[in-house]
């Protein structure tokens, strides 16, 4: 639960400061460093889930009709950062060891 909140806080900060290139670079660095500091597995997935949930909320149109993340190069780079966060979390999930004699074992 703590890692979901941490991911949401970092994602919220990255979302609200992504408008300038240097702030986007700082937000990406903070996001990736904190994600890599979390141990691989479900803990990293929890962090990534919080980050993506907080960021995705602001990708939706607001009632006024405007957006927080625009359809420009910086906005698409920010979307790419979200994809990197998700892929990094999923790719680093440890594989389970196969038991001898289990499915796929040669006899």
N, CA, C and O atoms as CSV, one atom per row, in Angstrom:
chain,resi,resn,atom,element,x,y,z
A,1,UNK,N,N,0.823,-1.195,0.000
A,1,UNK,CA,C,0.000,0.000,0.000
A,1,UNK,C,C,0.868,1.260,0.000
A,1,UNK,O,O,0.536,2.253,-0.647
A,2,UNK,N,N,1.980,1.206,0.732
A,2,UNK,CA,C,2.869,2.357,0.805
A,2,UNK,C,C,3.492,2.630,-0.559
A,2,UNK,O,O,3.638,3.784,-0.961
A,3,UNK,N,N,3.858,1.565,-1.269
A,3,UNK,CA,C,4.473,1.750,-2.576
A,3,UNK,C,C,3.477,2.257,-3.617
A,3,UNK,O,O,3.858,2.983,-4.535
A,4,UNK,N,N,2.225,1.888,-3.483
A,4,UNK,CA,C,1.197,2.435,-4.384
A,4,UNK,C,C,1.068,3.935,-4.152
A,4,UNK,O,O,0.973,4.707,-5.106
A,5,UNK,N,N,1.065,4.347,-2.891
A,5,UNK,CA,C,0.982,5.779,-2.577
A,5,UNK,C,C,2.236,6.528,-3.007
A,5,UNK,O,O,2.152,7.659,-3.484
A,6,UNK,N,N,3.409,5.897,-2.839
A,6,UNK,CA,C,4.652,6.522,-3.293
A,6,UNK,C,C,4.643,6.690,-4.808
A,6,UNK,O,O,5.003,7.750,-5.320
A,7,UNK,N,N,4.233,5.653,-5.521
A,7,UNK,CA,C,4.142,5.750,-6.972
A,7,UNK,C,C,3.149,6.814,-7.405
A,7,UNK,O,O,3.398,7.547,-8.362
A,8,UNK,N,N,2.026,6.902,-6.708
A,8,UNK,CA,C,1.030,7.921,-7.035
A,8,UNK,C,C,1.572,9.321,-6.777
A,8,UNK,O,O,1.307,10.238,-7.554
A,9,UNK,N,N,2.325,9.498,-5.698
A,9,UNK,CA,C,2.886,10.812,-5.392
A,9,UNK,C,C,3.927,11.219,-6.429
A,9,UNK,O,O,3.932,12.365,-6.880
A,10,UNK,N,N,4.800,10.307,-6.808
A,10,UNK,CA,C,5.812,10.617,-7.821
A,10,UNK,C,C,5.150,10.845,-9.179
A,10,UNK,O,O,5.547,11.744,-9.920
A,11,UNK,N,N,4.146,10.037,-9.505
A,11,UNK,CA,C,3.426,10.218,-10.764
A,11,UNK,C,C,2.683,11.542,-10.812
A,11,UNK,O,O,2.658,12.206,-11.847
A,12,UNK,N,N,2.087,11.922,-9.711
A,12,UNK,CA,C,1.390,13.206,-9.651
A,12,UNK,C,C,2.371,14.364,-9.823
A,12,UNK,O,O,2.104,15.310,-10.564
A,13,UNK,N,N,3.519,14.279,-9.126
A,13,UNK,CA,C,4.524,15.333,-9.263
A,13,UNK,C,C,5.066,15.399,-10.692
A,13,UNK,O,O,5.265,16.487,-11.234
A,14,UNK,N,N,5.301,14.247,-11.295
A,14,UNK,CA,C,5.799,14.236,-12.678
A,14,UNK,C,C,4.756,14.774,-13.647
A,14,UNK,O,O,5.099,15.451,-14.615
A,15,UNK,N,N,3.494,14.480,-13.395
A,15,UNK,CA,C,2.429,14.958,-14.272
A,15,UNK,C,C,2.297,16.471,-14.206
A,15,UNK,O,O,2.165,17.134,-15.235
A,16,UNK,N,N,2.330,17.006,-13.014
A,16,UNK,CA,C,2.106,18.443,-12.864
A,16,UNK,C,C,3.306,19.282,-13.265
A,16,UNK,O,O,3.162,20.488,-13.466
A,17,UNK,N,N,4.490,18.684,-13.389
A,17,UNK,CA,C,5.677,19.462,-13.735
A,17,UNK,C,C,6.239,19.104,-15.103
A,17,UNK,O,O,7.348,19.530,-15.428
A,18,UNK,N,N,5.530,18.352,-15.901
A,18,UNK,CA,C,6.099,17.868,-17.160
A,18,UNK,C,C,6.107,18.907,-18.281
A,18,UNK,O,O,6.623,18.620,-19.361
A,19,UNK,N,N,5.565,20.080,-18.071
A,19,UNK,CA,C,5.409,21.065,-19.152
A,19,UNK,C,C,6.723,21.617,-19.684
A,19,UNK,O,O,6.784,22.020,-20.845
A,20,UNK,N,N,7.753,21.646,-18.891
A,20,UNK,CA,C,9.060,22.125,-19.329
A,20,UNK,C,C,9.975,20.928,-19.551
A,20,UNK,O,O,9.835,19.917,-18.863
A,21,UNK,N,N,10.903,21.018,-20.490
A,21,UNK,CA,C,11.747,19.870,-20.818
A,21,UNK,C,C,12.620,19.470,-19.640
A,21,UNK,O,O,12.823,18.280,-19.401
A,22,UNK,N,N,13.145,20.453,-18.891
A,22,UNK,CA,C,14.003,20.124,-17.760
A,22,UNK,C,C,13.200,19.498,-16.618
A,22,UNK,O,O,13.708,18.643,-15.892
A,23,UNK,N,N,11.953,19.923,-16.463
A,23,UNK,CA,C,11.098,19.329,-15.428
A,23,UNK,C,C,10.680,17.913,-15.824
A,23,UNK,O,O,10.549,17.038,-14.968
A,24,UNK,N,N,10.472,17.692,-17.121
A,24,UNK,CA,C,10.168,16.347,-17.597
A,24,UNK,C,C,11.363,15.426,-17.372
A,24,UNK,O,O,11.190,14.282,-16.952
A,25,UNK,N,N,12.571,15.913,-17.646
A,25,UNK,CA,C,13.776,15.110,-17.412
A,25,UNK,C,C,13.950,14.820,-15.925
A,25,UNK,O,O,14.319,13.705,-15.556
A,26,UNK,N,N,13.694,15.792,-15.077
A,26,UNK,CA,C,13.795,15.589,-13.637
A,26,UNK,C,C,12.733,14.610,-13.139
A,26,UNK,O,O,13.019,13.750,-12.306
A,27,UNK,N,N,11.511,14.742,-13.651
A,27,UNK,CA,C,10.444,13.814,-13.278
A,27,UNK,C,C,10.727,12.402,-13.754
A,27,UNK,O,O,10.441,11.441,-13.040
A,28,UNK,N,N,11.287,12.262,-14.954
A,28,UNK,CA,C,11.641,10.935,-15.463
A,28,UNK,C,C,12.762,10.319,-14.634
A,28,UNK,O,O,12.727,9.128,-14.323
A,29,UNK,N,N,13.745,11.122,-14.279
A,29,UNK,CA,C,14.840,10.612,-13.450
A,29,UNK,C,C,14.338,10.184,-12.075
A,29,UNK,O,O,14.709,9.119,-11.582
A,30,UNK,N,N,13.500,11.006,-11.459
A,30,UNK,CA,C,12.957,10.657,-10.145
A,30,UNK,C,C,12.096,9.404,-10.224
A,30,UNK,O,O,12.133,8.555,-9.333
A,31,UNK,N,N,11.320,9.295,-11.301
A,31,UNK,CA,C,10.456,8.134,-11.483
A,31,UNK,C,C,11.264,6.862,-11.637
A,31,UNK,O,O,10.997,5.869,-10.962
A,32,UNK,N,N,12.245,6.885,-12.517
A,32,UNK,CA,C,13.003,5.670,-12.812
A,32,UNK,C,C,13.946,5.288,-11.679
A,32,UNK,O,O,14.122,4.103,-11.400
A,33,UNK,N,N,14.556,6.276,-11.021
A,33,UNK,CA,C,15.443,5.963,-9.892
A,33,UNK,C,C,14.645,5.361,-8.739
A,33,UNK,O,O,15.078,4.386,-8.125
A,34,UNK,N,N,13.489,5.934,-8.445
A,34,UNK,CA,C,12.692,5.383,-7.350
A,34,UNK,C,C,12.105,4.026,-7.717
A,34,UNK,O,O,11.936,3.173,-6.845
A,35,UNK,N,N,11.792,3.811,-8.993
A,35,UNK,CA,C,11.280,2.492,-9.397
A,35,UNK,C,C,12.373,1.435,-9.316
A,35,UNK,O,O,12.114,0.308,-8.896
A,36,UNK,N,N,13.583,1.787,-9.711
A,36,UNK,CA,C,14.684,0.825,-9.639
A,36,UNK,C,C,15.135,0.575,-8.208
A,36,UNK,O,O,15.760,-0.449,-7.931
A,37,UNK,N,N,14.828,1.495,-7.289
A,37,UNK,CA,C,15.165,1.296,-5.883
A,37,UNK,C,C,14.233,0.293,-5.210
A,37,UNK,O,O,14.585,-0.297,-4.189
A,38,UNK,N,N,13.057,0.101,-5.777
A,38,UNK,CA,C,12.087,-0.856,-5.246
A,38,UNK,C,C,12.492,-2.257,-5.705
A,38,UNK,O,O,12.859,-2.434,-6.866
A,39,UNK,N,N,12.433,-3.249,-4.826
A,39,UNK,CA,C,12.806,-4.608,-5.241
A,39,UNK,C,C,11.908,-5.123,-6.366
A,39,UNK,O,O,10.718,-4.812,-6.405
A,40,UNK,N,N,12.488,-5.919,-7.291
A,40,UNK,CA,C,11.688,-6.457,-8.397
A,40,UNK,C,C,10.576,-7.364,-7.890
A,40,UNK,O,O,10.674,-7.950,-6.812
A,41,UNK,N,N,9.540,-7.466,-8.668
A,41,UNK,CA,C,8.414,-8.327,-8.331
A,41,UNK,C,C,7.164,-7.514,-8.108
A,41,UNK,O,O,6.979,-6.454,-8.705
A,42,UNK,N,N,6.309,-8.021,-7.245
A,42,UNK,CA,C,5.027,-7.371,-7.011
A,42,UNK,C,C,5.161,-6.001,-6.360
A,42,UNK,O,O,4.290,-5.149,-6.537
A,43,UNK,N,N,6.233,-5.777,-5.613
A,43,UNK,CA,C,6.429,-4.461,-5.011
A,43,UNK,C,C,6.667,-3.408,-6.088
A,43,UNK,O,O,6.139,-2.299,-6.005
A,44,UNK,N,N,7.459,-3.754,-7.097
A,44,UNK,CA,C,7.713,-2.820,-8.198
A,44,UNK,C,C,6.454,-2.628,-9.039
A,44,UNK,O,O,6.206,-1.532,-9.542
A,45,UNK,N,N,5.671,-3.669,-9.191
A,45,UNK,CA,C,4.404,-3.557,-9.929
A,45,UNK,C,C,3.441,-2.640,-9.173
A,45,UNK,O,O,2.705,-1.872,-9.793
A,46,UNK,N,N,3.440,-2.714,-7.843
A,46,UNK,CA,C,2.584,-1.837,-7.034
A,46,UNK,C,C,2.993,-0.380,-7.218
A,46,UNK,O,O,2.137,0.492,-7.368
A,47,UNK,N,N,4.289,-0.114,-7.207
A,47,UNK,CA,C,4.780,1.249,-7.440
A,47,UNK,C,C,4.350,1.749,-8.820
A,47,UNK,O,O,3.824,2.853,-8.960
A,48,UNK,N,N,4.587,0.911,-9.839
A,48,UNK,CA,C,4.240,1.298,-11.207
A,48,UNK,C,C,2.738,1.507,-11.356
A,48,UNK,O,O,2.304,2.420,-12.059
A,49,UNK,N,N,1.947,0.670,-10.700
A,49,UNK,CA,C,0.501,0.820,-10.762
A,49,UNK,C,C,0.041,2.143,-10.164
A,49,UNK,O,O,-0.838,2.803,-10.718
A,50,UNK,N,N,0.628,2.530,-9.043
A,50,UNK,CA,C,0.298,3.821,-8.441
A,50,UNK,C,C,0.705,4.983,-9.323
A,50,UNK,O,O,-0.026,5.966,-9.447
A,51,UNK,N,N,1.891,4.867,-9.944
A,51,UNK,CA,C,2.378,5.925,-10.827
A,51,UNK,C,C,1.452,6.085,-12.023
A,51,UNK,O,O,1.041,7.196,-12.358
A,52,UNK,N,N,1.130,4.980,-12.657
A,52,UNK,CA,C,0.294,5.029,-13.859
A,52,UNK,C,C,-1.127,5.479,-13.521
A,52,UNK,O,O,-1.728,6.237,-14.283
A,53,UNK,N,N,-1.669,5.025,-12.397
A,53,UNK,CA,C,-3.026,5.426,-12.017
A,53,UNK,C,C,-3.113,6.931,-11.774
A,53,UNK,O,O,-4.059,7.581,-12.216
A,54,UNK,N,N,-2.129,7.477,-11.074
A,54,UNK,CA,C,-2.150,8.918,-10.811
A,54,UNK,C,C,-1.964,9.714,-12.091
A,54,UNK,O,O,-2.601,10.752,-12.274
A,55,UNK,N,N,-1.103,9.244,-12.974
A,55,UNK,CA,C,-0.861,9.958,-14.228
A,55,UNK,C,C,-2.030,9.801,-15.189
A,55,UNK,O,O,-2.407,10.761,-15.861
A,56,UNK,N,N,-2.605,8.614,-15.265
A,56,UNK,CA,C,-3.700,8.363,-16.202
A,56,UNK,C,C,-4.938,9.176,-15.845
A,56,UNK,O,O,-5.707,9.555,-16.728
A,57,UNK,N,N,-5.132,9.444,-14.572
A,57,UNK,CA,C,-6.279,10.250,-14.166
A,57,UNK,C,C,-6.237,11.625,-14.846
A,57,UNK,O,O,-7.273,12.165,-15.233
A,58,UNK,N,N,-5.044,12.176,-14.985
A,58,UNK,CA,C,-4.916,13.507,-15.570
A,58,UNK,C,C,-4.783,13.486,-17.087
A,58,UNK,O,O,-4.717,14.540,-17.719
A,59,UNK,N,N,-4.743,12.303,-17.670
A,59,UNK,CA,C,-4.739,12.208,-19.129
A,59,UNK,C,C,-6.146,12.340,-19.701
A,59,UNK,O,O,-6.316,12.638,-20.884
A,60,UNK,N,N,-7.143,12.121,-18.870
A,60,UNK,CA,C,-8.532,12.232,-19.311
A,60,UNK,C,C,-8.923,13.698,-19.443
A,60,UNK,O,O,-8.349,14.563,-18.782
A,61,UNK,N,N,-9.891,13.970,-20.290
A,61,UNK,CA,C,-10.371,15.340,-20.475
A,61,UNK,C,C,-11.069,15.813,-19.209
A,61,UNK,O,O,-11.781,15.047,-18.558
A,62,UNK,N,N,-10.865,17.051,-18.872
A,62,UNK,CA,C,-11.533,17.644,-17.712
A,62,UNK,C,C,-12.891,18.175,-18.129
A,62,UNK,O,O,-13.137,18.343,-19.324
A,63,UNK,N,N,-13.779,18.445,-17.188
A,63,UNK,CA,C,-15.121,18.941,-17.542
A,63,UNK,C,C,-15.091,20.240,-18.346
A,63,UNK,O,O,-16.011,20.511,-19.116
A,64,UNK,N,N,-14.044,21.041,-18.173
A,64,UNK,CA,C,-13.932,22.290,-18.917
A,64,UNK,C,C,-13.552,22.052,-20.375
A,64,UNK,O,O,-13.655,22.956,-21.205
A,65,UNK,N,N,-13.109,20.823,-20.684
A,65,UNK,CA,C,-12.746,20.494,-22.047
A,65,UNK,C,C,-11.260,20.565,-22.332
A,65,UNK,O,O,-10.836,20.292,-23.455
A,66,UNK,N,N,-10.453,20.927,-21.333
A,66,UNK,CA,C,-9.020,21.009,-21.570
A,66,UNK,C,C,-8.305,19.797,-20.977
A,66,UNK,O,O,-8.921,18.950,-20.330
A,67,UNK,N,N,-7.016,19.733,-21.206
A,67,UNK,CA,C,-6.210,18.596,-20.781
A,67,UNK,C,C,-5.040,19.087,-19.944
A,67,UNK,O,O,-4.584,20.219,-20.105
A,68,UNK,N,N,-4.556,18.235,-19.052
A,68,UNK,CA,C,-3.346,18.544,-18.300
A,68,UNK,C,C,-2.122,18.169,-19.130
A,68,UNK,O,O,-1.134,18.903,-19.148
A,69,UNK,N,N,-2.183,17.024,-19.821
A,69,UNK,CA,C,-1.100,16.575,-20.686
A,69,UNK,C,C,-1.528,16.841,-22.122
A,69,UNK,O,O,-2.512,16.278,-22.602
A,70,UNK,N,N,-0.794,17.685,-22.787
A,70,UNK,CA,C,-1.162,18.087,-24.137
A,70,UNK,C,C,-0.729,17.098,-25.199
A,70,UNK,O,O,0.013,16.156,-24.921
A,71,UNK,N,N,-1.195,17.316,-26.412
A,71,UNK,CA,C,-0.851,16.473,-27.557
A,71,UNK,C,C,0.320,17.088,-28.311
A,71,UNK,O,O,0.210,17.418,-29.492
A,72,UNK,N,N,1.432,17.238,-27.619
A,72,UNK,CA,C,2.633,17.769,-28.234
A,72,UNK,C,C,3.793,16.822,-27.944
A,72,UNK,O,O,3.588,15.751,-27.373
A,73,UNK,N,N,4.986,17.201,-28.324
A,73,UNK,CA,C,6.148,16.319,-28.151
A,73,UNK,C,C,6.395,16.006,-26.676
A,73,UNK,O,O,6.714,14.868,-26.331
A,74,UNK,N,N,6.253,16.987,-25.820
A,74,UNK,CA,C,6.473,16.750,-24.393
A,74,UNK,C,C,5.398,15.823,-23.835
A,74,UNK,O,O,5.696,14.950,-23.020
A,75,UNK,N,N,4.153,16.002,-24.266
A,75,UNK,CA,C,3.070,15.137,-23.806
A,75,UNK,C,C,3.254,13.696,-24.242
A,75,UNK,O,O,3.019,12.767,-23.469
A,76,UNK,N,N,3.677,13.515,-25.490
A,76,UNK,CA,C,3.914,12.148,-25.966
A,76,UNK,C,C,5.143,11.527,-25.305
A,76,UNK,O,O,5.181,10.316,-25.085
A,77,UNK,N,N,6.138,12.337,-24.991
A,77,UNK,CA,C,7.293,11.832,-24.249
A,77,UNK,C,C,6.866,11.392,-22.851
A,77,UNK,O,O,7.347,10.382,-22.337
A,78,UNK,N,N,5.970,12.147,-22.246
A,78,UNK,CA,C,5.457,11.774,-20.933
A,78,UNK,C,C,4.669,10.455,-21.010
A,78,UNK,O,O,4.779,9.611,-20.121
A,79,UNK,N,N,3.883,10.288,-22.067
A,79,UNK,CA,C,3.176,9.021,-22.262
A,79,UNK,C,C,4.159,7.867,-22.446
A,79,UNK,O,O,3.933,6.767,-21.942
A,80,UNK,N,N,5.236,8.120,-23.160
A,80,UNK,CA,C,6.275,7.110,-23.329
A,80,UNK,C,C,6.926,6.747,-22.007
A,80,UNK,O,O,7.276,5.588,-21.784
A,81,UNK,N,N,7.091,7.727,-21.130
A,81,UNK,CA,C,7.626,7.450,-19.799
A,81,UNK,C,C,6.707,6.511,-19.041
A,81,UNK,O,O,7.180,5.608,-18.351
A,82,UNK,N,N,5.405,6.707,-19.157
A,82,UNK,CA,C,4.460,5.795,-18.508
A,82,UNK,C,C,4.579,4.387,-19.034
A,82,UNK,O,O,4.476,3.422,-18.277
A,83,UNK,N,N,4.795,4.264,-20.333
A,83,UNK,CA,C,4.989,2.940,-20.926
A,83,UNK,C,C,6.275,2.297,-20.422
A,83,UNK,O,O,6.302,1.098,-20.143
A,84,UNK,N,N,7.334,3.082,-20.305
A,84,UNK,CA,C,8.601,2.561,-19.770
A,84,UNK,C,C,8.428,2.098,-18.332
A,84,UNK,O,O,8.966,1.059,-17.947
A,85,UNK,N,N,7.686,2.855,-17.536
A,85,UNK,CA,C,7.437,2.474,-16.137
A,85,UNK,C,C,6.720,1.129,-16.077
A,85,UNK,O,O,7.096,0.261,-15.290
A,86,UNK,N,N,5.696,0.951,-16.901
A,86,UNK,CA,C,4.964,-0.318,-16.905
A,86,UNK,C,C,5.812,-1.479,-17.399
A,86,UNK,O,O,5.820,-2.547,-16.787
A,87,UNK,N,N,6.518,-1.280,-18.491
A,87,UNK,CA,C,7.331,-2.361,-19.058
A,87,UNK,C,C,8.438,-2.750,-18.095
A,87,UNK,O,O,8.704,-3.939,-17.917
A,88,UNK,N,N,9.090,-1.780,-17.471
A,88,UNK,CA,C,10.152,-2.076,-16.515
A,88,UNK,C,C,9.627,-2.881,-15.333
A,88,UNK,O,O,10.316,-3.773,-14.837
A,89,UNK,N,N,8.429,-2.578,-14.883
A,89,UNK,CA,C,7.850,-3.318,-13.760
A,89,UNK,C,C,7.520,-4.748,-14.152
A,89,UNK,O,O,7.755,-5.671,-13.374
A,90,UNK,N,N,6.980,-4.943,-15.340
A,90,UNK,CA,C,6.566,-6.279,-15.762
A,90,UNK,C,C,7.771,-7.140,-16.149
A,90,UNK,O,O,7.815,-8.327,-15.827
A,91,UNK,N,N,8.735,-6.551,-16.830
A,91,UNK,CA,C,9.893,-7.317,-17.295
A,91,UNK,C,C,10.748,-7.809,-16.134
A,91,UNK,O,O,11.383,-8.859,-16.241
A,92,UNK,N,N,10.776,-7.079,-15.038
A,92,UNK,CA,C,11.639,-7.460,-13.920
A,92,UNK,C,C,10.949,-8.371,-12.908
A,92,UNK,O,O,11.498,-8.616,-11.834
A,93,UNK,N,N,9.763,-8.874,-13.226
A,93,UNK,CA,C,9.135,-9.857,-12.341
A,93,UNK,C,C,9.940,-11.142,-12.429
A,93,UNK,O,O,10.154,-11.653,-13.528
A,94,UNK,N,N,10.396,-11.683,-11.292
A,94,UNK,CA,C,11.197,-12.903,-11.340
A,94,UNK,C,C,10.381,-14.089,-11.847
A,94,UNK,O,O,9.192,-14.215,-11.553
A,95,UNK,N,N,11.044,-14.958,-12.617
A,95,UNK,CA,C,10.393,-16.162,-13.116
A,95,UNK,C,C,10.401,-17.226,-12.039
A,95,UNK,O,O,11.331,-17.316,-11.237
A,96,UNK,N,N,9.358,-18.025,-12.033
A,96,UNK,CA,C,9.304,-19.143,-11.099
A,96,UNK,C,C,10.165,-20.271,-11.636
A,96,UNK,O,O,10.225,-20.502,-12.843
A,97,UNK,N,N,10.823,-20.962,-10.741
A,97,UNK,CA,C,11.623,-22.107,-11.145
A,97,UNK,C,C,10.691,-23.295,-11.423
A,97,UNK,O,O,9.717,-23.519,-10.704
A,98,UNK,N,N,11.007,-24.038,-12.468
A,98,UNK,CA,C,10.194,-25.208,-12.790
A,98,UNK,C,C,10.584,-26.366,-11.907
A,98,UNK,O,O,11.761,-26.579,-11.617
A,99,UNK,N,N,9.604,-27.098,-11.491
A,99,UNK,CA,C,9.846,-28.278,-10.697
A,99,UNK,C,C,10.240,-29.435,-11.598
A,99,UNK,O,O,9.710,-29.545,-12.704
A,100,UNK,N,N,11.157,-30.310,-11.167
A,100,UNK,CA,C,11.499,-31.458,-11.991
A,100,UNK,C,C,10.281,-32.371,-12.131
A,100,UNK,O,O,9.569,-32.623,-11.159
A,101,UNK,N,N,10.054,-32.858,-13.333
A,101,UNK,CA,C,8.928,-33.746,-13.565
A,101,UNK,C,C,7.629,-33.015,-13.790
A,101,UNK,O,O,6.584,-33.654,-13.913
A,102,UNK,N,N,7.656,-31.687,-13.848
A,102,UNK,CA,C,6.447,-30.904,-14.066
A,102,UNK,C,C,6.116,-30.848,-15.544
A,102,UNK,O,O,6.712,-31.571,-16.342
A,103,UNK,N,N,5.176,-29.999,-15.918
A,103,UNK,CA,C,4.795,-29.883,-17.323
A,103,UNK,C,C,5.993,-29.478,-18.176
A,103,UNK,O,O,6.752,-28.583,-17.804
A,104,UNK,N,N,6.154,-30.121,-19.291
A,104,UNK,CA,C,7.232,-29.800,-20.206
A,104,UNK,C,C,8.527,-30.527,-19.920
A,104,UNK,O,O,9.498,-30.351,-20.656
A,105,UNK,N,N,8.576,-31.336,-18.878
A,105,UNK,CA,C,9.802,-32.078,-18.561
A,105,UNK,C,C,9.912,-33.284,-19.480
A,105,UNK,O,O,8.930,-33.971,-19.764
A,106,UNK,N,N,11.125,-33.516,-19.931
A,106,UNK,CA,C,11.334,-34.672,-20.809
A,106,UNK,C,C,11.554,-35.926,-19.968
A,106,UNK,O,O,12.195,-35.876,-18.918
A,107,UNK,N,N,11.027,-37.030,-20.431
A,107,UNK,CA,C,11.152,-38.280,-19.672
A,107,UNK,C,C,12.164,-39.206,-20.289
A,107,UNK,O,O,12.393,-40.301,-19.776
